[in-house]
């Protein structure tokens, strides 16, 4: 896995939240937080936060879904840090590699031949908005199982066509409502919403739900690069 630290925009989402006075770290630390102090607190508290959140959010517990009448067709805001990438669907392949017995390179036709799962859930953004969306796709745990992960796998890294990267705990990856989605509200997933494949799950905040996914790497450990926004200071587990 070759994750590269990216050039950051001048004003990050975290910077905007801090300026707006609603950053969770600003709330906890008040006016005493320098960047160095905040980074230290985040480093020390993250293992504890992760354990507490796993107990609270129970990653395998099903989340209640919504009726079709609750769908909000126009509520899902498009967020992208580098614009929408151009993807040739005929050449597209989803790579699944890492600590697996059977690395995979799958076309969209192969992925769409697997059983379709549909769910109507609330997508929650850290910026303060939410949208009820119907997602359709393949359960992530079903496609991961095809690669025969080794018993020591604890995390999954997701790389996207626009350079975005994320990492999840394996319990959240195999949650029955975590999808690799290729449909939105019963229609093919629009490219601006992450086509051909994006993550969709009711158990994680929106910044964890990568769009334009091209590679999934299963691993027994986390590297220093945990996610685009997490490496700027966002919370890693990000459970709802």
C-alpha positions as CSV (number, residue, x, y, z in Angstrom):
1,X,0.0,0.0,0.0
2,X,1.4,3.3,-1.0
3,X,-0.4,6.2,0.7
4,X,1.1,9.6,-0.1
5,X,0.5,12.7,2.0
6,X,-1.4,15.1,-0.2
7,X,-1.1,18.9,-0.7
8,X,-3.8,20.4,1.5
9,X,-6.2,23.2,0.5
10,X,-5.5,26.5,2.2
11,X,-8.6,26.3,4.3
12,X,-9.5,22.8,5.3
13,X,-12.9,21.7,6.5
14,X,-11.5,21.4,10.0
15,X,-10.2,25.0,9.7
16,X,-13.6,26.1,8.7
17,X,-15.2,24.3,11.7
18,X,-12.7,25.8,14.1
19,X,-13.3,29.3,12.7
20,X,-17.0,28.7,13.1
21,X,-16.5,27.7,16.7
22,X,-18.0,24.3,16.4
23,X,-14.9,22.1,16.3
24,X,-15.2,19.3,18.9
25,X,-11.6,19.8,19.8
26,X,-12.1,23.5,20.3
27,X,-15.1,22.7,22.5
28,X,-13.1,20.3,24.7
29,X,-10.0,22.5,25.0
30,X,-11.5,25.9,24.9
31,X,-9.0,28.7,24.4
32,X,-6.0,26.8,25.8
33,X,-5.3,24.6,22.7
34,X,-2.2,25.2,20.6
35,X,-1.8,23.0,17.5
36,X,0.9,21.0,19.3
37,X,-1.2,20.5,22.4
38,X,-4.2,19.5,20.4
39,X,-2.2,17.0,18.5
40,X,-0.8,15.5,21.7
41,X,-4.2,15.2,23.3
42,X,-5.6,13.6,20.1
43,X,-2.8,11.1,20.0
44,X,-3.1,10.2,23.7
45,X,-6.9,10.0,23.7
46,X,-7.6,8.2,20.4
47,X,-7.1,4.6,21.7
48,X,-9.5,5.3,24.6
49,X,-12.0,7.0,22.3
50,X,-12.0,4.1,19.9
51,X,-12.6,1.6,22.7
52,X,-15.4,3.7,24.2
53,X,-17.1,4.3,20.8
54,X,-17.0,0.6,20.0
55,X,-18.9,-0.1,23.2
56,X,-21.4,2.7,22.6
57,X,-22.0,2.1,18.8
58,X,-22.0,-1.7,18.8
59,X,-20.7,-2.0,15.2
60,X,-22.6,-5.2,14.4
61,X,-26.0,-4.0,15.6
62,X,-28.4,-3.3,12.7
63,X,-29.6,0.3,12.4
64,X,-33.3,1.0,11.8
65,X,-34.0,2.0,8.2
66,X,-36.5,4.5,6.7
67,X,-39.6,4.1,4.6
68,X,-39.4,5.1,0.9
69,X,-41.5,8.1,1.6
70,X,-38.8,9.5,3.8
71,X,-36.2,9.7,1.0
72,X,-34.8,13.3,0.5
73,X,-33.8,13.3,-3.2
74,X,-32.2,16.8,-3.2
75,X,-30.7,16.8,0.3
76,X,-27.4,14.9,-0.4
77,X,-24.8,17.7,-0.8
78,X,-21.8,16.9,-3.1
79,X,-18.5,17.3,-1.3
80,X,-15.2,16.7,-3.1
81,X,-11.7,18.0,-2.1
82,X,-10.3,17.7,-5.7
83,X,-13.3,17.8,-8.0
84,X,-14.9,14.9,-9.7
85,X,-12.4,12.4,-11.3
86,X,-12.8,11.0,-14.8
87,X,-13.2,7.2,-14.8
88,X,-13.3,5.0,-17.8
89,X,-15.9,2.4,-16.7
90,X,-14.7,-0.1,-19.3
91,X,-11.2,0.0,-17.9
92,X,-12.2,0.3,-14.2
93,X,-11.2,-2.4,-11.8
94,X,-11.7,-2.7,-8.1
95,X,-8.5,-4.0,-6.5
96,X,-8.8,-5.9,-3.2
97,X,-5.4,-6.8,-1.8
98,X,-3.2,-6.8,1.3
99,X,-3.3,-9.6,3.8
100,X,-5.5,-11.9,1.8
101,X,-5.2,-15.3,0.3
102,X,-6.8,-14.3,-3.1
103,X,-6.1,-10.8,-4.3
104,X,-8.9,-9.6,-6.7
105,X,-9.3,-7.3,-9.6
106,X,-13.0,-7.0,-10.4
107,X,-14.8,-5.2,-13.2
108,X,-18.1,-3.5,-12.6
109,X,-19.9,-6.2,-14.5
110,X,-18.5,-8.8,-12.1
111,X,-19.4,-6.7,-9.1
112,X,-23.0,-6.1,-10.4
113,X,-23.4,-9.8,-10.9
114,X,-23.3,-10.3,-7.1
115,X,-26.5,-10.1,-5.0
116,X,-27.9,-6.5,-4.8
117,X,-28.7,-5.1,-1.4
118,X,-30.8,-1.9,-1.0
119,X,-31.2,0.2,2.1
120,X,-32.7,3.5,3.1
121,X,-30.5,5.3,5.7
122,X,-29.5,8.7,7.0
123,X,-26.2,10.0,5.7
124,X,-24.8,12.4,8.3
125,X,-22.1,14.9,7.6
126,X,-19.7,16.4,10.2
127,X,-20.6,19.8,8.7
128,X,-24.0,19.6,10.4
129,X,-26.3,18.4,7.6
130,X,-28.0,15.1,6.9
131,X,-29.9,13.4,4.1
132,X,-32.0,10.2,3.9
133,X,-30.9,8.3,0.9
134,X,-31.6,4.9,-0.7
135,X,-28.4,3.1,-1.6
136,X,-28.1,0.0,-3.6
137,X,-25.0,-2.2,-4.0
138,X,-23.1,-5.1,-2.7
139,X,-22.5,-5.8,1.0
140,X,-18.9,-5.0,1.6
141,X,-18.4,-8.1,3.7
142,X,-19.6,-10.3,0.8
143,X,-17.1,-8.9,-1.7
144,X,-14.3,-8.9,0.9
145,X,-15.0,-12.6,1.7
146,X,-14.1,-13.5,-1.9
147,X,-10.5,-12.4,-1.3
148,X,-10.3,-14.8,1.7
149,X,-8.8,-12.4,4.3
150,X,-6.2,-13.8,6.7
151,X,-7.2,-14.2,10.3
152,X,-5.1,-11.3,11.6
153,X,-6.9,-8.6,9.5
154,X,-8.1,-5.8,11.7
155,X,-8.4,-2.8,9.3
156,X,-9.3,-1.9,5.7
157,X,-7.8,1.0,3.7
158,X,-9.8,2.6,0.9
159,X,-8.2,4.4,-2.0
160,X,-10.2,6.6,-4.4
161,X,-9.7,7.8,-7.9
162,X,-9.3,11.4,-6.8
163,X,-6.5,10.6,-4.3
164,X,-8.7,10.5,-1.2
165,X,-7.9,7.8,1.3
166,X,-9.6,6.3,4.3
167,X,-9.3,3.5,6.9
168,X,-11.9,1.6,8.8
169,X,-11.9,-1.0,11.6
170,X,-12.8,-4.4,10.3
171,X,-15.9,-4.8,12.5
172,X,-17.5,-1.7,10.7
173,X,-16.3,-3.1,7.3
174,X,-18.3,-6.3,7.8
175,X,-21.4,-4.6,9.3
176,X,-24.4,-6.0,7.3
177,X,-25.4,-2.4,6.4
178,X,-22.0,-1.3,5.0
179,X,-22.3,-1.3,1.2
180,X,-20.2,-0.6,-1.8
181,X,-23.0,1.3,-3.5
182,X,-23.6,1.7,-7.3
183,X,-27.2,2.9,-7.0
184,X,-28.7,6.0,-5.4
185,X,-32.5,6.3,-4.9
186,X,-33.1,3.4,-7.3
187,X,-31.1,4.9,-10.2
188,X,-27.4,4.4,-11.3
189,X,-25.1,6.3,-8.9
190,X,-24.3,9.7,-10.3
191,X,-20.6,10.3,-10.9
192,X,-20.6,13.4,-8.6
193,X,-21.9,11.1,-5.8
194,X,-19.1,8.6,-6.2
195,X,-19.8,6.4,-9.3
196,X,-18.8,3.8,-10.1
197,X,-18.5,2.7,-6.4
198,X,-18.7,4.4,-3.1
199,X,-19.0,3.4,0.6
200,X,-22.4,3.8,2.2
201,X,-23.2,3.0,5.8
202,X,-25.4,4.3,8.6
203,X,-22.7,3.7,11.2
204,X,-20.1,6.2,10.1
205,X,-20.0,9.9,9.5
206,X,-19.9,11.1,5.9
207,X,-16.2,11.8,5.6
208,X,-15.5,8.0,6.2
209,X,-17.7,7.1,3.2
210,X,-15.2,7.3,0.4
211,X,-16.4,8.0,-3.2
212,X,-14.9,6.7,-6.4
213,X,-13.3,3.7,-4.6
214,X,-10.6,1.9,-6.6
215,X,-8.7,-0.2,-4.1
216,X,-9.4,-1.9,-0.8
217,X,-6.3,-3.1,1.2
218,X,-6.8,-5.4,4.2
219,X,-4.2,-5.2,6.9
220,X,-3.4,-6.1,10.5
221,X,-2.2,-2.6,11.4
222,X,-2.7,1.1,10.8
223,X,0.0,3.2,9.2
224,X,0.7,6.8,10.0
225,X,-1.8,7.7,7.2
226,X,-5.2,7.0,8.6
227,X,-7.4,9.1,6.4
228,X,-7.4,12.4,4.5
229,X,-9.4,14.3,7.1
230,X,-8.1,12.3,10.1
231,X,-4.5,13.2,9.2
232,X,-5.7,16.8,9.6
233,X,-7.1,16.1,13.1
234,X,-10.5,14.6,12.6
235,X,-11.6,11.7,14.8
236,X,-10.7,8.3,13.3
237,X,-13.5,6.0,14.4
238,X,-16.3,8.5,13.6
239,X,-19.1,6.2,14.6
240,X,-22.7,7.4,14.7
